[in-house]
Amino acid sequence: LDIQPFPWAEEVLRLVEASCSKHDESLYILTKPGKQLHSYIGKLKWLHNYFDGHLDHCVATRLPKRLFANHTALLIDDTESNVADFGGWDGSSAILFPARHNRLYQLFADPIPYLKAQLKDQGYALWMY
C-alpha cells in the first residue's frame, strides 16, 4: 500500500521546523499506531520514506500524547481530544490541525494560513519561513 502525503505536507513540516529552529527546539513526530506490530513498523517506514530529511526524532507509541507535555512542548494534532488533553499540562500548548474529521474540516484543503496564524498566536516567530 503506497499512501502519498497530502500536497501541503512538506510545507507544513518546513513551517514547523522554521518555528522550532527559531526557538532552538527539535521537531518530534509523535504518532499513535494501531495495536499490531506491523502498524508500528508501517508508520515508521512511511514517515522515514517521505519525511526522513525533516525528522529529528520520530516516536511511535500507544501512550497518551499528554505524557509528552512539558513547558517547551507544542502539540499540533488533528484529533480534538488529543489537543484538549495536551494543552495546559505542565505549561504546554496545543494547536488543532485541520482535518476532514474535526471541526476545522473546511480549512483542510489549504491548512497553511491557519497554521501560520496559530503558530504566531502561540509566540512562534515565522520570519525564517
N, C-alpha and C positions, 0 to 999 in steps of 0.2 A: 504494500500500500504506500503510494507516494503522495503524501499530503503536502501541497505547496503552501508557503507562508502567504499571509494576506499581502496585497500590494504595498501597503504602507508600513509593513513590519520593520524593514531596515531603517526607515526614517524614524520610527518610534524609538528604536534602540539607539540611534545616533543622538537623538534629542535627550534621552535619559542619560546616556554616557556623558554628554556635554554638561548636563546638570550635575552629575556626580563628580566629574573631574574638577569642576569649579570649587567644590566643597571638599576636595581630597578624599572622596569616598569611593568605594568599589561598587560595581554593579553586580548584583546577585540575581540569578534566575531561580526562583523558588517555585517548584511545580509539585502538584499532588497527583501522582499517577494512580491508576486502579490498583486493586489488591494483588493482582497476579504479577509475578516476577517479570514476565515478558512486557508488561505495561511500563515498568521502571526502565528496562533496557531500551524499549522502543522510544520512549520520550527523550531519554538522554542521547540516544543516537540521532534522533531528529534534530534536537537542539544543536548538537555539535556539527551536524551536517550543514545546517543552514546558517547558524549564527556563531560558529566557533571563533571567529575573529573578534567578536564583541563581548565574549564572556570572560569575566574574571573568575567567576565561580558559578557553578550550577548545582543546585540542591534538589534532589527528588526525595520527598518524604511524605508519609501519611500523617505526620503530626500536624496539629492545628498551626496555621501560619502565625497566629498571635504569639506563639512561643519564641518567635524570632524577633519580636518587637523590642526596640530599645530607643533611647533618646536620639540616636542619629538615623534611625530607620524610617524609610518612606516606602510603603507598600503601594504598588499600582496593580490593581486586580480587577477582573471583570465580574466577580461574584460579590454581590452586595453584602452577604453575611460575613465574608472574609474581611471586607473593608470595615464593617461595623465592629467586628471583634478585634481587629488590629489597632485601629485608630485610638489614640489616647493611652495605650498600655506603655508605661514607663517613658512617657513623653514622645511616643512615636506618632506618625501621621500616616494617612492612607488616602488614596485617590481611587475613585471608581472609574474604571476604563470602559468606554462604550462597547457594548456587545449586543448581539441580537436577543439575548435572553435577559437583559436588565433594563432598567428604566431609561437608560441613555441610548436605547436602540436606534433612535433617529440620527445619532451622530456617528454610527458605526461605519458608514461609507467613507468618511473623512474625519478620523478622530484627532488629527494633529492639532488644529486650532484649539480644540477643547483641552487637550493635554498640555499645550504650551501655557494656556491661561491658568490651569490648575497648578502647574509647577511654579509659575510666577506667584500665585497666591500663597503657596507653601514657602516662599522665600528662596526659590532656586533661580539663580541668575542664568539667563539663557543667551548671554552675549557671545559665548563661544560657538553656539549652534549656528 
